[in-house]
Amino acid sequence: MTSLGSYLHRHPRLRLAGLLSAPLLWLVVAYLGALAVLLVSAFWTVNGFTGGVVRRFSLQNFRTLLAEEVYRAVTLRSIGVAAAVTVLCVVLAVPMAFFMAKVASARARHALVIAILTPLWASYLVKAYAWRILLANGGPIDTLLGGPGHGPGYGLPATVIVLSYLWLPYMILPIYAGLERLPDSLLEASADLGARAGRTFRAVVLPMLVPSIFAGSIFTFSLSLGDYIAVQIVGGKTQLIGNLVYANIGAANNLPFAAAIATVPVVIMVIYLFAVRRSGALEEL
């Protein structure tokens, strides 16, 4: 063991490879392996008579996805919902993070960080069903807005609201971290040069926050794109990609087609990651 330790000490790259071998093996087998199986099974089909899976290469599932208008509409709707959730989270997160990082005292800052993290400890289903009660016809939101039928009810707006609530902490924390690294001297220099608060925010703060916003958007966009539980609970008749995957796994029992649908958000996120990597967002994660 002493000679082995000495050998590893003289070869730091080999020592690093040994330390990383276990987590890399887990990543390759559990994560990349699952994605590989998903991709391979997307090229299989189901026998219409027996219902068994035919393990023969075929592009039929992807032809159906491209040919059927309903699948294109669901894909565009899912992208729109994910984009709307991301924009809403940015609008809410920027002032909250700025107050935490630049206005609140150190003691209040710690309390606010805990308050933002606390909802993440609660069950996803508890939070989603709590919003179902709030959005119900004749529920608390209807009462506040003037009576039954005046609130958003169940549907696409409710889905955006609930997903924004669920993923908002994932946007606040990267922006807060980015603002903490922003020197106060830059804000003071902008004020000394005569810039008002709005001009300082647009010219100094916002350009430096772009990587942090993109970093947060990776979470909010991807989590919203593949979500189906919130849609099931508050979405009404809304159909998103996650619902289609679940429907084909359950009642339809068409696992290959479900796998083909599931590759859609994976491809979208790969394209999105390539698009934002030049902004430095990946370094903010």
N, C-alpha and C positions, 0 to 999 in steps of 0.2 A: 504493500500500500504506500510505503514511503517513496519507493522508486516511481510508482505510478503518479503520485502527487508531484514529485519533482519533474517528471516528464511533462505533465500537464502545465506546470508552472512555466516551463520553457517554451511551451506552444500555446499561447493565449487563444489563438483561433480555434484550436482543437478543443480547448476548455469551454469556449463559448458555444461551440457546436454541441458539446455534450449537455450543457445546461439547457439549450433550446430544443433538444431532440424530443423530449416528452411533450411539451406544448405544441410543437410543430406536428408531431405525429397525431395528436388529438385533433388539431385543426384540419389536417389532410383527411383523416378517416371520418370524423364526425361531421364536419362542415362541408368541405369540398367534396367528400365522398357522397354525402346526401344530395348535393347539387348535381353531381354527375349522374347519380341514379335517376334524379328527377328529369334531367335532360334526355337520358336514354329512353326512359319509359314514355316520354312525350311522343316518341316516334313509333310506339306500338299502337295497336287498335284493339277493339273489342268485337268478338264474334256476335253478330246480331241475333243468331239463333240460340246459341248456348250461353251467351253472356260471359264466356271466358276470355281472358286476355291473350291476344295473338302476338307473340314476341317476334314479329317480323318487321323490318324497317319499312316505314311508310310515312309520307308527308300529308296524309289525309287530314289529320287533326289540325295542322297549320293551314291547310287549304280552307278548311271550314271556318277557322278563325278569321281569315282574310276575306272570305267570300260572304259571310253572313253579316248583314248590316247591324244586327243586334249586338254582336260582339265588338264591333268597331265603336258603336255608340257607348257601350259600357266602359270600354277602355278610355275613350275621351272623357266620359263623365268622371271616371276614377282619377284621371290626371287633373281634371278641373277641381275636384274636391280636395285633392292633395295640395294643389297650388293655392286654393282659397284658404285652407287651414294654415299653410305656411305664411301667407301674407298677413292673415289675422294675428297669428302668433308674433310676427315681427312688429306689427303696430302696437300690440300690447306689451311686448317684452322690452322694447327699446326704452321707453320712459321709466319703466319699473327698474330695469338694470341701471340706468343712469342715476336714478335717485339713490339706489343702493350703493353704487360705487363712488359717487361724487358729492352727494348731499347728506346722506344719513351719517350719523355718528358711528364709531366703531362698534359700540354696543348694539345699537339699533341694526347695524348691517348684519351682524351675526344672527340676530333674532329674525331678520327678514329672510336670510338664507335658509334657516331652519324652517320657517313658515312655507317657503317655496318647495323644500324637499319633503315636507311632511305628507302632502297628498300622494307622493310616490310610494309611500309605505302602505297605503290603503289598497284594498283589492280593486282590480280593474272592474269587475262585475258590480261591486258595491257602488262605485262612482257612476257607472253607466246607468244602473237602475235608479239611482238617486236622481239623475237627470231625466229619466223616463217619467218619474213622478212629478218633477217640476214642470215638464213640458206637456203633461197630460191635459186633455180637454177639461176645462174647469179647474185646472190645477193652480198652483201659486203664481206662475208667470201670467196665465190668463187673467187671474184676479188683479194683478198689478197693472195690466195693460187695459183693463176696462171690462172684463167679463169673458165668458166662454167664447172661444173662436177668435179672440183677438191676438193670441200668442202665435208663435211659429208652428206649434203642433209637431206632429211626427212627419218626417220627410227629409229632403235634401238639406234645407237650412238647419234643421235640428242635428243632422249628422255632422255638419261643419262646426256647429257650436260645441257639440260634445267632444269631437276629436280635438278641437282647439284647446278646450279645457284640459283634456288628458295629456296632451303633448307640450303644453306651454312651458313647463319647467325645463324641457330639453332645449328650448330656445333662449330662455332667460339666462341660464348658467353660462353658455359660451359667450354671450354678449356681455354679461357681467365680468367675466374673466378678461375679455378684451378691453373693457373700459378701465379695469383696475390697472392694466399695463399702460394706459394712456397718461402721460405726465401732465400734472396740473399746470406746469409751466407753459405748455402749449395753449391751454385755455386762457391763461393770464396774458400771454403775448398777443393772442387774438383780440382780447378786450382792450389792451393797451394801444393797439393799432386802430381802434375805433369800431371794430366789428360788434354788431349786436348779437344777442343769443342765437337767433335763427341763422344768421350768417356763419357764426362760429360752428354751429351744429352741422350745417351743410358743407362747409369748406374744411373743417378740421376733424370733427368727431366722426361723421358718417363715412368718409373715405377709409379711416382706420378701422371702422367696424365691419366693413364688407367681408373680410375673411371670417369673422366671428358669426355674422349673419348666415353666410353660406354653410358654415359648420353646423349651426343649429338647424338649418333647413334640411340637411341630410337626414337628420332624425325625424323631423316633423313630416317631411315629404314622404320618406320611405315607410314610416309607420302608418301614415294615413292611406298610402297607396294600397297596402296589403291588408288593411283592417276589414273585418267582417262582423265582429261581435257588436260593436256600436251601431253598425248599420242594421243588424238584426233587431236590436233593442229599440232604437229611436228612428230608424230610417223609413219606417212604413213600407211602401212598395218600392223603395229605391233599390236598384241593383248596381253593385260595384263588383270589381274583379274578385274580391274575397268571397262574395256570395256565390258567384258562379263556380268557383273552385269547390266550395262546400257542397253545393247542390249536386255537382257531378261526382263527388266522393260518396255522398249519402244516397239519396233516392235513386239517382241515375246509375250509380255503381259503375261509372266509366272513369276509372283511374287514369288511363292514358290521356284522355281528353282533359281531365282536371290538371294533369301535369303540364300539358301544353298551355293551358290558360295560365298556370302558375309561372311559366317562363316569361310571360309578358311583363310583370312588374320587375323581374330580375333584369331583363334587357333594358327596361326604362331606367332603372337605377344605375346600371353600368354606364349608360350614355350620360346620365346626369353627373355621375362622379367624374367622368372624363371632361365634362363641360366646366365643372367648378374647380378642378384641381389646380388650374393656373392662378386662381385667386388666393391660394395659400390656405384654403379652408381645411384641407386634410391635416395641415400642421397644427390647427387649432383644436383638433379632437383629442 
